[in-house]
Amino acid sequence: MGTRKSLLLFADYFDATTATRRVVNALNENFDHLEFVYWARLGHEREISEEIFKNIPKKVYKETAPPRSFGVLVQFIKYQIWLLRTLLQKKPNLVIAFTFYTIFPALFYRLFINRKSKVIYDPRDYVAVSYRVNIVISSVIRFLDNLCMKFSDFVIFPDKQYFSHYGMFTLPEKKYFVLPNSAEDVYDQLADIDLQKLYNIPVEKPLIPILGYFSETRGKDLLFKAIQDENLSEFHFVFAGDLRDESEISFLNSKKNVTFLPKVPYLHALKIIQKSIVVPQLYDPKLLNNVYAFPTKYFDCLMVETPMIVSLGQKDVLEEIKKYNFGFGIEYDDYDGFVMILKKLLKNEQVIDKKSLRTFFLATYDYNLYKQKLADVYKDIYDSIPQ
């Protein structure tokens, strides 16, 4: 039996998504050789703190450009060419393409270079409805994305949006799997993590975390206003994640009520959530993806028993939050409503049965509930690759 090689393609750092961890766990059981191919968007590799990733070979694209500049488009095109050259060099049996931004080289390789190979498309989000673009551009992107899903050997969807409004083709059931953006239960691994010692975070104060990807469509204006509000001086904000805008970095670094960190290990991020009074997950509902998507941090909050605040337009996740009393909903730009919730939580005027969050997580979203199915998917792919 020959060696099966799989390449995982990322359009950002490989650990920018929690999905990488679960994929590696499932692939390790079936494939002999894994390798990450990713774009170091900050222009440099960063230290790998998680054991599961340390022994996996990595090929890195390090060129970069200022955020929201023409140079980003140039680099994106160069990255597509670089990915294709990498595929030609590595000759993998399986390619897993994360997000719309890596799928074209993967499918070109599959359809025109190595027809015996397989491509799994893991889009993470529905790209055509995730950004503010005009309807013509959005329609073109949606069509292209749907074509990529049609021509991939298998698709892993984060939710059922494809089947409610996004999909343009009928996919046979054997070709896809709906896997929530959840995570494996690691609650017991958090007890010995000391945030005060590691990051000098004042854990005695009520913490408000701002974690992961951050933008204008994820509550930036409201949260930056809160940071500057003297009436919220009793709260402390913790920002941890990749930030590339120098003005935003300077702003956060200048505030005494903010602990500004680069990306931290996943377990440390979970500990920050666990120690927080509430977690803002404010997504702009003008983007259709945000109406139906369940944020990854929603599942993290459930796991560690921390309530959350979402916007009223986040239809599907809000429905679940309201049904089980897991948190709060406000209009996306309702600053007064946001402040009122913080004040009531501080005075214990809002009662959340925190243990119910974790109970629900374990029964409904714990990755272990889906792990065997995902492993079976990869095994079927493994068995279908010609010798």
C-alpha positions as CSV (number, residue, x, y, z in Angstrom):
1,M,0.0,0.0,0.0
2,G,1.5,3.4,-1.0
3,T,1.8,6.4,1.1
4,R,-1.2,8.7,1.1
5,K,-0.3,12.4,1.1
6,S,-2.8,15.1,2.1
7,L,-2.3,18.9,1.8
8,L,-4.4,21.3,3.9
9,L,-4.6,24.7,2.2
10,F,-5.3,27.9,4.2
11,A,-5.7,31.5,3.1
12,D,-4.4,32.7,6.5
13,Y,-2.6,31.2,9.4
14,F,-3.5,27.5,9.8
15,D,-4.5,28.0,13.5
16,A,-6.9,31.0,12.6
17,T,-9.7,28.5,12.6
18,T,-10.6,25.9,15.2
19,A,-11.6,23.5,12.4
20,T,-7.9,22.7,11.8
21,R,-7.7,20.8,15.1
22,R,-10.6,18.5,14.4
23,V,-9.5,17.8,10.8
24,V,-6.0,16.8,12.0
25,N,-7.5,14.5,14.6
26,A,-9.6,12.8,11.9
27,L,-7.0,12.7,9.2
28,N,-4.3,11.3,11.5
29,E,-6.2,8.1,11.7
30,N,-6.2,7.5,8.0
31,F,-3.5,9.4,6.1
32,D,0.2,8.7,6.4
33,H,1.5,12.2,5.6
34,L,-0.1,15.6,6.4
35,E,1.2,19.0,5.4
36,F,-0.1,22.5,6.0
37,V,0.2,25.1,3.2
38,Y,-0.7,28.5,4.4
39,W,-0.4,32.3,4.0
40,A,1.3,34.0,6.9
41,R,-0.7,37.2,6.5
42,L,1.5,39.2,9.0
43,G,4.6,38.4,6.9
44,H,6.2,35.9,9.4
45,E,5.7,32.5,10.9
46,R,4.7,32.5,14.5
47,E,5.5,30.2,17.4
48,I,3.4,27.0,17.5
49,S,2.2,26.4,21.0
50,E,-0.3,23.6,20.4
51,E,1.3,20.1,20.5
52,I,-1.1,18.7,17.9
53,F,0.4,21.0,15.2
54,K,4.1,20.8,16.1
55,N,5.2,17.8,14.1
56,I,3.2,18.6,10.9
57,P,5.4,19.9,8.0
58,K,4.5,23.3,6.8
59,K,5.0,25.3,3.7
60,V,4.5,29.1,4.1
61,Y,3.8,32.0,1.9
62,K,5.1,35.1,3.6
63,E,4.5,38.0,1.3
64,T,2.0,40.6,2.5
65,A,0.5,44.0,1.9
66,P,-1.3,46.7,3.9
67,P,-4.9,45.9,4.8
68,R,-7.6,47.1,2.3
69,S,-5.0,48.1,-0.3
70,F,-4.6,47.2,-4.0
71,G,-1.5,45.3,-2.9
72,V,-3.7,42.7,-1.1
73,L,-5.4,41.8,-4.5
74,V,-2.0,41.5,-6.1
75,Q,-0.8,39.2,-3.3
76,F,-4.0,37.2,-3.5
77,I,-3.4,36.5,-7.2
78,K,0.2,35.6,-6.5
79,Y,-0.8,33.3,-3.7
80,Q,-3.2,31.4,-6.1
81,I,-0.3,30.8,-8.5
82,W,2.0,29.8,-5.6
83,L,-0.6,27.3,-4.3
84,L,-0.9,25.7,-7.7
85,R,2.9,25.4,-8.0
86,T,3.0,23.9,-4.6
87,L,0.4,21.3,-5.6
88,L,2.4,20.4,-8.7
89,Q,5.5,20.0,-6.6
90,K,4.0,18.0,-3.7
91,K,1.6,15.8,-5.8
92,P,-0.9,15.1,-3.0
93,N,-3.6,12.4,-3.1
94,L,-6.0,14.5,-1.1
95,V,-6.4,18.3,-1.0
96,I,-8.5,19.9,1.7
97,A,-9.2,23.5,0.7
98,F,-10.3,25.8,3.5
99,T,-12.4,28.8,2.4
100,F,-13.2,30.0,-1.1
101,Y,-9.7,31.6,-1.3
102,T,-7.9,28.3,-1.8
103,I,-10.4,26.1,-3.7
104,F,-9.5,27.2,-7.3
105,P,-5.9,25.9,-7.3
106,A,-7.2,22.7,-5.6
107,L,-9.8,22.1,-8.2
108,F,-7.5,22.9,-11.1
109,Y,-5.0,20.4,-9.8
110,R,-7.8,17.8,-9.4
111,L,-9.5,18.3,-12.8
112,F,-6.5,18.9,-15.0
113,I,-3.3,17.6,-13.4
114,N,-4.1,14.6,-11.1
115,R,-7.5,13.2,-11.8
116,K,-6.9,10.4,-9.3
117,S,-6.7,12.9,-6.5
118,K,-9.6,14.0,-4.3
119,V,-10.6,17.5,-3.1
120,I,-12.6,18.2,0.0
121,Y,-14.0,21.8,0.2
122,D,-14.4,23.2,3.7
123,P,-15.8,26.7,2.9
124,R,-16.2,27.8,6.6
125,D,-18.5,30.6,5.6
126,Y,-20.7,31.4,2.6
127,V,-18.4,33.9,0.9
128,A,-20.9,35.7,-1.4
129,V,-23.1,36.8,1.6
130,S,-20.2,37.5,4.0
131,Y,-19.0,40.8,2.7
132,R,-20.4,44.2,1.7
133,V,-20.3,44.0,-2.1
134,N,-22.9,45.0,-4.7
135,I,-25.4,42.5,-5.9
136,V,-23.8,41.8,-9.3
137,I,-20.4,40.9,-7.7
138,S,-22.2,38.9,-5.0
139,S,-24.1,36.9,-7.6
140,V,-21.0,36.1,-9.6
141,I,-19.2,35.0,-6.5
142,R,-22.1,32.9,-5.4
143,F,-22.2,31.2,-8.7
144,L,-18.5,30.5,-8.7
145,D,-18.7,29.2,-5.1
146,N,-21.5,26.9,-6.0
147,L,-19.6,25.5,-9.0
148,C,-16.7,24.8,-6.7
149,M,-19.0,22.9,-4.4
150,K,-20.4,21.0,-7.3
151,F,-17.0,19.9,-8.7
152,S,-15.4,19.1,-5.3
153,D,-15.5,15.4,-4.3
154,F,-16.9,16.3,-0.9
155,V,-18.1,19.4,0.9
156,I,-18.2,20.1,4.7
157,F,-20.8,22.7,5.5
158,P,-20.8,24.7,8.8
159,D,-24.6,24.8,8.8
160,K,-27.6,24.4,6.5
161,Q,-27.6,27.7,4.7
162,Y,-26.7,26.0,1.5
163,F,-30.0,24.3,1.5
164,S,-32.1,27.2,2.6
165,H,-31.0,30.1,0.3
166,Y,-27.4,29.7,-0.9
167,G,-27.2,26.6,-3.0
168,M,-27.8,26.6,-6.7
169,F,-27.3,22.8,-7.4
170,T,-28.7,19.7,-5.8
171,L,-26.0,17.8,-4.0
172,P,-26.4,14.1,-3.3
173,E,-26.3,13.3,0.4
174,K,-23.2,11.2,0.1
175,K,-21.3,14.3,-1.1
176,Y,-21.6,16.5,1.9
177,F,-21.6,16.6,5.7
178,V,-23.0,19.4,7.9
179,L,-20.5,19.9,10.8
180,P,-21.2,22.8,13.2
181,N,-18.3,25.2,13.9
182,S,-18.1,23.7,17.4
183,A,-15.2,22.3,19.3
184,E,-14.2,19.3,21.4
185,D,-14.9,19.6,25.1
186,V,-11.6,20.7,26.8
187,Y,-13.2,22.2,29.9
188,D,-11.1,20.1,32.3
189,Q,-7.9,21.4,30.8
190,L,-8.6,25.0,31.8
191,A,-8.3,24.8,35.6
192,D,-4.5,25.4,35.9
193,I,-4.3,28.3,33.4
194,D,-3.4,31.5,35.2
195,L,-4.3,34.5,33.1
196,Q,-2.8,36.9,35.6
197,K,0.6,35.2,35.5
198,L,0.6,34.6,31.8
199,Y,-0.7,38.0,30.5
200,N,-1.1,40.2,33.5
201,I,-4.9,40.3,33.0
202,P,-6.7,41.7,36.0
203,V,-9.1,38.8,36.5
204,E,-10.6,40.4,39.6
205,K,-12.3,42.8,37.3
206,P,-15.4,42.0,35.2
207,L,-13.8,41.1,31.8
208,I,-15.2,41.7,28.3
209,P,-13.3,39.8,25.6
210,I,-12.8,40.7,22.0
211,L,-11.3,37.6,20.5
212,G,-10.4,36.3,17.0
213,Y,-11.3,38.0,13.7
214,F,-12.4,41.6,14.2
215,S,-13.9,44.1,11.7
216,E,-16.4,46.8,11.1
217,T,-19.1,44.1,10.6
218,R,-18.4,42.5,14.0
219,G,-19.3,45.3,16.4
220,K,-16.1,47.3,16.1
221,D,-17.7,50.8,16.4
222,L,-19.8,49.8,19.4
223,L,-16.9,48.1,21.2
224,F,-14.4,50.8,20.6
225,K,-17.0,53.3,22.0
226,A,-17.4,51.1,25.1
227,I,-13.6,51.1,25.6
228,Q,-13.6,54.9,25.7
229,D,-16.7,55.2,27.9
230,E,-15.7,56.4,31.4
231,N,-19.0,55.1,32.7
232,L,-17.7,51.6,32.1
233,S,-14.5,52.1,34.0
234,E,-15.2,49.2,36.2
235,F,-14.9,46.8,33.2
236,H,-11.7,45.6,31.6
237,F,-11.4,44.6,28.0
238,V,-9.2,41.8,26.7
239,F,-8.3,41.9,23.0
240,A,-6.6,38.8,21.6
241,G,-6.2,38.1,17.9
242,D,-4.5,39.1,14.6
243,L,-4.9,42.8,14.0
244,R,-3.2,44.4,11.0
245,D,-4.5,48.0,11.1
246,E,-1.9,50.1,12.8
247,S,-4.4,52.8,13.9
248,E,-6.4,50.1,15.7
249,I,-3.3,48.6,17.3
250,S,-2.2,52.1,18.5
251,F,-5.7,52.7,19.9
252,L,-5.9,49.5,21.9
253,N,-2.3,49.9,23.1
254,S,-3.0,53.4,24.4
255,K,-5.9,52.3,26.7
256,K,-5.3,51.4,30.3
257,N,-8.6,49.4,30.5
258,V,-7.5,47.1,27.6
259,T,-5.1,44.2,27.7
260,F,-4.0,43.9,24.1
261,L,-2.5,40.6,23.1
262,P,-1.6,38.9,19.8
263,K,-3.2,35.6,19.0
264,V,-3.1,33.3,22.0
265,P,-3.4,29.5,22.2
266,Y,-6.9,28.2,22.0
267,L,-7.0,27.0,25.6
268,H,-5.9,30.4,26.8
269,A,-8.6,32.1,24.7
270,L,-11.2,29.7,26.3
271,K,-9.9,30.6,29.8
272,I,-10.4,34.3,28.9
273,I,-14.0,33.5,27.9
274,Q,-14.5,31.5,31.0
275,K,-13.4,34.4,33.2
276,S,-15.5,37.0,31.4
277,I,-18.8,38.4,32.6
278,V,-20.2,38.2,29.0
279,V,-18.9,37.8,25.5
280,P,-20.1,40.2,22.7
281,Q,-20.7,38.4,19.4
282,L,-22.2,41.2,17.5
283,Y,-22.4,40.4,13.8
284,D,-23.9,42.9,11.3
285,P,-27.2,41.3,10.0
286,K,-27.0,43.3,6.8
287,L,-24.7,40.4,5.7
288,L,-26.9,37.4,5.0
289,N,-24.4,35.0,6.3
290,N,-24.6,36.6,9.7
291,V,-28.3,36.2,9.9
292,Y,-28.1,32.4,9.8
293,A,-24.5,31.6,11.0
294,F,-23.6,30.3,14.4
295,P,-20.4,32.0,15.5
296,T,-17.6,29.7,16.7
297,K,-17.4,31.6,19.9
298,Y,-21.0,30.7,20.6
299,F,-20.0,27.1,21.1
300,D,-17.0,28.1,23.2
301,C,-19.2,30.2,25.4
302,L,-21.6,27.2,25.9
303,M,-18.7,25.0,26.8
304,V,-17.3,27.2,29.5
305,E,-20.6,28.6,30.8
306,T,-20.3,32.2,29.8
307,P,-23.4,34.2,28.5
308,M,-23.2,36.1,25.3
309,I,-24.6,39.2,23.6
310,V,-25.7,38.9,19.9
311,S,-27.5,41.3,17.6
312,L,-31.3,40.8,17.0
313,G,-30.7,40.3,13.4
314,Q,-28.6,37.1,14.0
315,K,-31.8,35.2,13.6
316,D,-30.9,31.5,14.1
317,V,-28.4,31.9,17.0
318,L,-30.6,34.4,18.8
319,E,-33.6,32.0,18.6
320,E,-31.6,29.4,20.5
321,I,-30.2,31.9,23.0
322,K,-33.7,33.2,23.8
323,K,-35.3,29.8,24.0
324,Y,-32.8,28.5,26.6
325,N,-31.8,31.9,28.3
326,F,-28.2,31.7,27.3
327,G,-27.6,35.4,26.9
328,F,-29.0,38.6,25.3
329,G,-30.0,40.2,22.1
330,I,-29.7,43.9,21.1
331,E,-29.9,45.9,17.8
332,Y,-26.5,45.7,16.1
333,D,-25.7,49.4,16.9
334,D,-27.7,49.7,20.1
335,Y,-25.0,51.1,22.4
336,D,-27.3,52.1,25.2
337,G,-28.8,48.5,25.2
338,F,-25.3,47.1,25.4
339,V,-24.3,49.3,28.4
340,M,-27.6,48.4,30.2
341,I,-26.9,44.7,29.9
342,L,-23.3,45.2,31.3
343,K,-24.6,47.2,34.2
344,K,-27.4,44.7,35.1
345,L,-24.9,41.8,35.0
346,L,-22.6,43.7,37.3
347,K,-25.4,44.2,39.8
348,N,-26.6,40.6,39.4
349,E,-29.9,41.9,38.1
350,Q,-29.8,39.6,35.1
351,V,-29.9,35.9,36.0
352,I,-28.4,33.3,33.8
353,D,-28.2,29.6,34.8
354,K,-24.7,29.2,33.6
355,K,-24.5,25.4,34.2
356,S,-27.4,25.0,31.7
357,L,-25.1,26.3,28.9
358,R,-22.5,23.6,29.4
359,T,-25.2,20.9,29.8
360,F,-26.7,21.9,26.5
361,F,-23.2,22.0,24.8
362,L,-22.4,18.5,25.9
363,A,-25.7,17.1,24.7
364,T,-25.9,19.0,21.4
365,Y,-22.6,20.5,20.1
366,D,-19.7,18.6,21.7
367,Y,-17.4,17.7,18.7
368,N,-17.2,14.2,20.0
369,L,-20.8,13.8,18.9
370,Y,-19.6,14.3,15.3
371,K,-16.1,13.0,15.4
372,Q,-16.8,9.5,14.3
373,K,-18.8,10.7,11.3
374,L,-16.0,13.0,10.2
375,A,-13.5,10.2,10.6
376,D,-15.7,8.0,8.5
377,V,-15.8,10.7,5.8
378,Y,-12.0,10.8,5.6
379,K,-11.8,7.0,5.6
380,D,-14.2,6.7,2.7
381,I,-12.1,9.3,0.8
382,Y,-8.9,7.3,1.8
383,D,-10.4,4.1,0.5
384,S,-11.5,5.7,-2.8
385,I,-8.0,6.9,-3.8
386,P,-6.6,4.6,-6.5
387,Q,-3.4,2.7,-5.6
